[in-house]
Amino acid sequence: MKLTDPTQTLAALIRCPSVTPQDGGALSTLGSMLSELGFSNERVIFSDTGTPDVDNLYSRLGSGGPHLMFAGHTDVVPVGDSGAWSHGPFDAQVVDGEIYGRGAVDMKGGIACFVSALARLIERKGVPEGSVSLLITGDEEGPSINGTEKLVAHAAARGERWDAAIVGEPTNPDQMGDMIKIGRRGSLSGTLTAEGVQGHVAYPHLADNPLRGMLTLVDGLMHPPIDAGNDRFPPTNLEVTSIDTGNPATNVIPARATARFNVRFNDIWTAESLTDELRGRLEQAAKKTRLRPGRDPVRYTIEFDERTSPSFLTRDEALIETLSAAIAEATGRTPALSTTGGTSDARFIKNYCPVVEFGLVGKTMHMVDERVALSDLESLTGIYELFLERWFASAGER
């Protein structure tokens, strides 16, 4: 395999059926590539109650500073109906200038491009003056319990320190060079239960329909808007994802209704202040009687999930400007600096060093016929190579 060719490195990774939490040989394949470049590799398996064991890889080249981390994951989502794919989801076939396969975009492609960028830089100029590490998990598409969060803590406890990090998730909406993620909104999930009194639909005065109460509570959570956002983040947004009574009958008023919701929030809030805000809204909404005339306040309970992701924003100008300049030179585009989208493993890395995200175009991620243009692989490899060369060169001047 020619490590300077991102198509070849990506094909080798795609051919590993690493559907989370199974490794499928992906970490061994990646570790062999890195060993060829001079990296030392450490495999670490983490476990936790109620979750599958997960294999992880930490690789480092060099021993001194400055120290750059590249983070990502080799696990992929299930393929769905494999018969619906135009080409085998783990065959890595190249057709009409695109390579097909699960993980091509999310995110084996980003890993492949970083490996090839390093191989090119080492071939052209030798090993950078400093250290490069790869922190790769098999748990990003799963519960994210036995992966990056534990791996970065494990490495830090062993004495590893980093000056900056890039996560290679697909960040570009339409074309290479569109966007760098310089932060992420927080994520808070909750379960809301409205209590009622079961009864016959023909005799509603003898019952108390909890769906009326639930609609009142949900309206209170969603209106008025939680905030208007700011110059760093879009407005906080709450989405109800399910409302259920477990009631199969059409002539029975159920005893209770349960709703699940998720809030993606900006840096106006902490998890604590946001939960206080939502509790206050529910307390006020429970007293409203438009859907429940003559009734006492809605009886309800609210539980928030313990695993809340905080919002964060990276302000490291050297990291952001060096990456932006590399993107502009390679693509002719000035990338937007964004905090949109969902959460990523960058939320675990932010506590150890400044972190940004930049990778491929994300249009086909998680889809049938996930694929990436070979020209995009070449573009991302070139961007990473430029960035690596300039970041290490400028580190000595800072």
C-alpha positions in Angstrom: 0.0 0.0 0.0 1.2 3.5 -0.9 0.6 5.6 2.3 0.9 8.8 0.4 -2.3 7.9 -1.6 -5.4 8.7 0.4 -7.6 6.5 -1.9 -5.5 3.5 -1.0 -5.4 4.2 2.7 -9.2 4.8 2.8 -9.9 1.6 0.8 -8.0 -0.4 3.3 -10.0 1.1 6.2 -13.4 0.7 4.5 -12.7 -3.0 3.9 -12.7 -3.5 7.7 -16.4 -4.0 8.7 -16.1 -2.0 11.9 -19.8 -1.5 12.7 -19.9 -0.1 16.2 -18.8 -1.5 18.6 -17.0 -4.1 16.5 -13.5 -3.2 15.5 -13.5 -5.4 12.3 -9.7 -5.1 12.1 -9.8 -1.3 11.5 -7.5 -0.4 14.4 -5.0 -3.0 13.4 -5.0 -1.8 9.8 -4.5 1.8 10.9 -1.9 0.8 13.5 0.1 -0.9 10.8 0.1 2.2 8.6 1.2 4.3 11.5 4.0 1.9 12.5 5.3 2.2 9.0 5.6 6.0 9.5 7.4 5.5 12.8 4.6 5.8 15.3 4.4 3.8 18.6 1.0 2.3 19.1 -1.0 1.5 22.2 -4.3 -0.4 22.2 -6.6 0.1 25.1 -9.9 -1.7 25.8 -12.3 0.1 28.1 -15.4 -1.4 29.8 -18.4 -0.1 31.7 -21.6 -1.6 33.1 -24.3 -2.0 30.6 -22.2 -1.1 27.6 -20.0 -3.1 25.2 -16.3 -3.3 25.6 -14.5 -1.0 23.1 -11.1 -1.2 21.6 -9.2 2.1 21.1 -5.9 3.2 19.6 -3.4 5.9 20.8 -0.4 6.4 18.6 2.4 8.9 18.9 5.3 10.1 16.7 8.0 12.1 18.4 8.7 12.8 22.1 9.0 16.6 22.4 6.8 19.6 21.8 4.9 21.1 20.3 2.4 18.3 20.3 -0.6 18.1 17.8 -3.4 15.6 18.3 -5.6 14.2 15.5 -8.7 12.6 16.8 -11.4 10.5 15.2 -13.2 7.1 15.1 -13.0 4.0 12.9 -16.4 2.7 14.0 -19.3 3.2 11.5 -23.1 3.0 11.7 -24.9 -0.1 10.3 -25.2 -0.4 6.6 -29.0 -0.8 6.7 -30.3 -2.8 3.7 -27.1 -4.0 2.0 -29.1 -4.9 -1.1 -30.0 -1.3 -1.6 -26.3 -0.3 -2.1 -25.1 0.2 -5.6 -21.7 -1.3 -4.5 -20.9 -3.5 -1.5 -20.7 -1.3 1.7 -17.3 -2.8 2.6 -15.9 -3.4 -0.9 -14.4 0.1 -1.3 -15.1 0.2 -5.0 -14.1 3.2 -7.1 -16.7 4.2 -9.7 -16.8 7.4 -11.7 -14.3 9.2 -9.6 -15.9 8.3 -6.2 -15.1 5.6 -3.6 -18.1 3.8 -2.1 -18.3 2.3 1.4 -19.6 2.7 4.9 -17.4 5.2 6.7 -16.0 6.8 3.5 -17.1 10.2 4.8 -17.9 9.5 8.5 -15.0 9.3 9.2 -12.5 6.9 7.8 -12.0 9.3 5.0 -10.7 12.0 7.3 -8.3 9.5 9.0 -7.0 8.3 5.7 -6.3 11.8 4.5 -4.4 12.7 7.7 -2.3 9.5 7.4 -1.5 10.3 3.8 -0.8 14.0 4.6 1.7 12.9 7.2 3.3 10.3 4.9 3.7 13.1 2.2 5.2 15.5 4.7 7.6 13.0 6.1 8.7 11.9 2.6 9.2 15.5 1.6 10.7 17.1 4.7 11.2 14.5 7.3 9.4 14.0 10.7 8.1 17.3 12.1 10.0 19.0 14.9 7.6 18.0 17.7 5.1 15.3 18.2 2.0 14.1 16.4 -0.5 11.7 18.1 -3.6 10.0 16.8 -6.4 9.3 19.3 -8.8 6.9 17.6 -11.8 5.2 19.1 -14.3 2.6 18.1 -17.2 4.1 20.1 -18.1 7.4 18.6 -21.2 6.0 16.7 -22.2 4.1 19.8 -22.9 5.2 23.4 -19.6 7.1 23.5 -18.8 5.8 27.0 -15.8 3.6 26.4 -14.1 5.7 23.7 -12.6 9.1 23.4 -13.6 10.4 26.9 -11.7 7.6 28.6 -8.9 7.4 26.1 -7.9 11.0 26.4 -8.1 10.8 30.2 -6.0 7.7 30.1 -3.3 9.3 28.0 -3.3 12.5 30.1 -3.0 10.5 33.3 0.1 8.9 31.8 1.6 12.3 31.2 0.5 13.2 27.7 0.0 16.9 27.0 -1.2 18.5 23.8 -1.0 22.0 22.4 -3.8 21.6 19.9 -6.1 19.1 18.3 -8.1 18.5 15.1 -11.0 16.2 14.9 -11.5 14.9 11.3 -15.3 14.7 11.3 -17.0 15.8 8.0 -17.6 19.5 8.5 -18.2 20.8 5.0 -21.9 21.2 3.9 -21.4 21.4 0.1 -17.8 21.6 -1.0 -14.3 21.4 0.5 -13.3 24.6 2.3 -16.9 25.6 3.4 -16.6 25.3 7.1 -14.4 24.7 10.2 -16.2 23.8 13.4 -14.7 26.0 16.2 -17.2 24.9 18.9 -20.3 23.0 19.5 -23.7 23.6 21.1 -24.4 21.7 24.3 -26.9 18.8 24.4 -29.4 18.2 27.2 -32.1 15.4 27.1 -35.0 14.9 29.4 -38.1 12.8 30.0 -41.3 14.5 31.0 -44.3 12.6 32.5 -47.8 14.1 32.9 -50.1 12.3 35.3 -53.8 11.9 34.7 -56.8 9.8 35.6 -57.8 6.9 33.4 -61.3 6.7 32.2 -63.9 6.3 29.4 -63.7 8.9 26.6 -67.5 9.2 26.8 -67.2 10.4 30.4 -64.3 12.8 30.4 -65.5 14.6 33.5 -64.7 11.4 35.4 -61.2 11.2 34.1 -58.2 13.6 33.6 -56.6 13.3 30.2 -52.8 13.6 30.7 -52.3 14.4 27.0 -54.1 17.8 27.6 -51.6 18.4 30.4 -48.7 17.2 28.3 -49.5 19.6 25.5 -49.7 22.4 28.0 -46.3 21.5 29.4 -44.7 21.1 26.0 -46.0 24.5 24.9 -44.5 26.0 28.0 -41.1 24.5 27.2 -41.1 25.7 23.6 -42.7 29.1 23.8 -41.5 31.7 24.1 -38.1 30.9 22.4 -35.4 30.1 25.0 -33.0 32.7 23.6 -32.1 34.5 20.4 -28.6 33.2 20.2 -25.5 35.5 19.9 -22.6 36.2 17.6 -21.0 32.9 18.5 -23.9 30.5 18.5 -27.4 30.1 17.0 -30.5 30.2 19.2 -31.0 27.4 21.7 -33.5 24.9 20.3 -35.7 22.4 22.1 -37.3 19.5 20.1 -39.8 17.0 21.4 -38.8 13.6 20.0 -41.6 11.4 21.3 -44.9 11.5 23.2 -46.4 8.2 24.3 -49.2 6.8 26.4 -48.7 3.1 25.8 -52.5 3.1 25.1 -53.7 0.9 22.2 -57.4 1.8 22.7 -59.3 4.7 21.1 -62.0 4.7 23.7 -59.9 4.9 26.8 -58.3 8.0 28.3 -54.8 7.0 29.4 -53.5 7.4 32.9 -50.2 9.1 32.0 -48.3 10.5 29.0 -44.5 10.5 28.7 -42.5 12.8 26.4 -38.8 12.8 25.5 -37.0 15.9 24.4 -33.6 17.2 23.5 -32.2 20.7 23.8 -29.2 22.0 21.8 -28.0 25.0 23.7 -25.5 27.8 23.3 -23.0 29.3 25.7 -25.6 31.6 27.2 -26.5 28.6 29.4 -24.8 26.0 31.5 -26.5 22.6 32.0 -27.4 23.8 35.5 -28.9 27.1 34.5 -30.8 25.6 31.6 -32.4 22.9 33.7 -33.4 25.6 36.2 -35.0 27.6 33.3 -36.9 24.5 32.0 -38.1 23.6 35.5 -39.4 27.2 35.9 -41.2 27.1 32.6 -42.9 23.8 33.6 -44.0 25.2 36.9 -45.7 28.1 35.2 -47.1 26.0 32.4 -48.7 23.5 34.8 -51.0 26.2 36.1 -52.4 27.1 32.7 -56.0 26.0 32.1 -56.8 26.7 28.4 -56.8 22.9 27.6 -57.9 21.9 31.1 -60.6 24.3 32.2 -61.6 24.0 35.8 -58.8 21.6 36.6 -56.0 21.7 39.2 -52.5 22.3 37.9 -51.0 19.5 35.9 -49.2 16.8 37.9 -45.9 16.0 36.4 -42.4 14.8 36.9 -39.2 15.8 35.0 -36.0 13.8 34.7 -32.8 15.0 33.0 -30.3 12.6 31.6 -27.0 12.6 33.5 -24.8 12.6 30.4 -25.1 16.3 29.4 -22.7 17.7 26.8 -21.7 21.3 27.5 -21.3 23.9 24.8 -17.8 25.1 24.0 -15.9 27.6 21.8 -12.3 27.4 20.7 -10.4 30.8 20.6 -6.9 29.6 19.7 -6.0 32.0 16.9 -2.9 30.2 15.8 -4.8 26.9 15.3 -7.8 28.5 13.6 -5.8 30.9 11.4 -3.2 28.3 10.3 -6.0 25.9 9.3 -8.0 28.6 7.6 -5.0 29.8 5.6 -4.2 26.2 4.5 -7.8 25.7 3.4 -7.8 29.1 1.5 -4.6 28.2 -0.3 -5.7 24.7 -1.3 -9.3 25.5 -2.2 -9.5 29.3 -2.9 -12.3 29.5 -0.3 -12.4 31.2 3.1 -14.1 28.8 5.5 -16.9 29.8 7.7 -16.2 29.4 11.4 -19.2 27.6 12.8 -20.7 26.1 15.9 -23.7 24.5 14.2 -24.5 20.8 14.1 -24.6 18.1 16.7 -22.2 17.0 19.3 -18.9 15.3 18.5 -16.0 13.8 20.5 -14.4 17.3 20.5 -16.5 17.9 23.6 -14.2 15.4 25.4 -10.9 16.9 24.1 -11.7 20.6 24.8 -10.8 20.1 28.5 -7.2 19.2 27.5 -6.3 21.5 24.6 -7.8 23.8 22.0 -9.7 21.8 19.4 -11.3 22.4 16.0 -13.0 20.1 13.5 -12.4 19.9 9.8 -12.9 17.0 7.4 -14.8 16.0 4.3 -18.1 17.0 2.7 -20.8 15.4 4.8 -23.6 15.0 2.3 -23.7 11.1 2.2 -22.7 10.3 5.8 -24.9 7.5 7.3 -26.7 7.1 3.9 -27.0 4.1 1.6 -24.2 4.5 -1.0 -22.0 6.6 1.3 -19.2 7.8 -0.9 -16.6 10.5 -1.4 -15.0 12.0 -4.5 -11.4 11.1 -5.0 -10.8 14.8 -5.7 -12.1 15.6 -2.2 -9.7 13.1 -0.7 -6.9 14.7 -2.5 -8.0 18.2 -1.5 -8.3 17.3 2.2 -4.9 15.5 2.2 -3.3 18.7 0.7 -5.0 20.8 3.3 -3.8 18.7 6.2 -0.3 18.6 4.8 -0.1 22.4 4.5 -1.5 22.8 7.9 0.9 20.3 9.5 3.9 22.0 7.9 2.9 25.5 8.9 1.6 24.7 12.3 4.9 23.1 13.4 6.9 25.8 11.7 5.0 28.6 13.4 5.1 26.8 16.8 8.7 27.7 17.1 7.9 31.4 16.6 5.1 31.5 19.2 
